[in-house]
Every structure is written in structure tokens, then in C-alpha cells.
Amino acid sequence: MDTFQDLLADGFSRVEEGVGAVLDGMSPEQLRWRPDDEANPVGWLLWHLLRQQDAQLAQLSGEDQAWDQGWSERLDLPYPPDAMGYGQDPEEVGRFELSDPDLLVGYAGAVHELTRRLVAGLDAQEMERVLDDSFDPPVTVGVRVFSVLEDAIKHLGQAEYVKGLAQRA
């Protein structure tokens, strides 16, 4: 039987593989393409899912974010260094520009390496540790990790859909 670590590792590895699959063969123009002026482009969706995974899991593990280990400078996006996409309006989202899709592949690899280390180090006691008791029920490490995975999967599906639209546009 699989352990919860095995299941989490499998779930996050599917995200990693999915990010690479979405980026495969995409041009910088397709990464920026939007179905309309209010929609999120593929590149932004993938950057955002990676940023949230990176930031939240680094905080849980006590490690530095991959973003802060040179990826912010390499991607050189038109956002403040601490941006993750939360709260960005359509105009800000529309400024997304990345000259080389392989940079997102590299960032994804760095984020998923951090993720693998965190997941491998989790035990049942750590999964039950309360992070925020202002909710009912309180938010535990386990709830946060599953929330990060769920958010990443949702954004990956959105990126897959928008990629299909971009390729037919």
C-alpha cells in the first residue's frame, strides 16, 4: 500500500510532468496569448502555480524559495521580486513576457526538487501540526500541502486548456 508520502510525491510529480508537457513546443508568443483581455495566458498560469507551490512549501520546510535562488533574476518578469500573481489585475497579468519557455521548465524543476524534499520528510505527526488555528477546523500542515497540490492541479488544467486555444487561434 502506498504511504501518504508516496501519494503526495506522485501527485506533485504529475504537476511537474504536466508543466513540461504544456511548455513543450510553445513559442514565447503562445505563452503570452490570451483568449481575451481579462484572461490569463499559459505562461502566467504556469508561473503563478509554481510561485505559489514554491513559496508555500518553502515556508513549511524552512528552506529558501527556489525563486530567491536566482530564478527571479533569470525569468526577469515585469513584476516586483516578491510577486506571485495573487491579486494581480488583468493589466498586470497582461504584462507577462518570457523570452524562453525553457526558463519555466528550469524553475519548475527547482520547485519540484524542493517539493520532493519536503514530502519525503513529512511524517504523520508533522502532517497534524497546526499552522493556523483561526479556522474551524484549524489548518494543519497536511491541509496546507493538499491545498497547494489542489491549486497547482487546477492551474495546470487551465494552462492545458488555454494552450489548446492558443494553438488553434
HUBELCOR-V181374 format. One record per pair of residues at least 24 apart in sequence whose ideal C-beta (glycine too) atoms are under 6 Angstrom apart, sorted by the first residue. I is the first residue (numbers start at 1). GAP is how many residues later the second one is. Records with the same first field share a line. If there is no record, write none. Layout:
# HUBELCOR-V181374
I = GAP + GAP
This chain:
# HUBELCOR-V181374
5 = 114 + 117
8 = 111
9 = 110
11 = 138
12 = 103
15 = 137 + 141
16 = 92 + 96
18 = 138
19 = 27 + 89
20 = 85
22 = 137 + 138 + 141
23 = 78 + 81 + 82
26 = 75
28 = 71
30 = 136
31 = 67 + 70
33 = 133
35 = 130
38 = 52
40 = 53
41 = 55
42 = 117 + 120 + 121
43 = 53 + 55
44 = 49 + 52
45 = 110 + 113 + 114
46 = 58 + 113
48 = 37
49 = 103 + 106
50 = 57 + 58 + 61
51 = 33
52 = 32 + 99
53 = 58 + 95 + 99
54 = 57
55 = 29
56 = 92
57 = 58 + 61
61 = 57
66 = 44 + 45 + 48
71 = 36
74 = 29
75 = 28
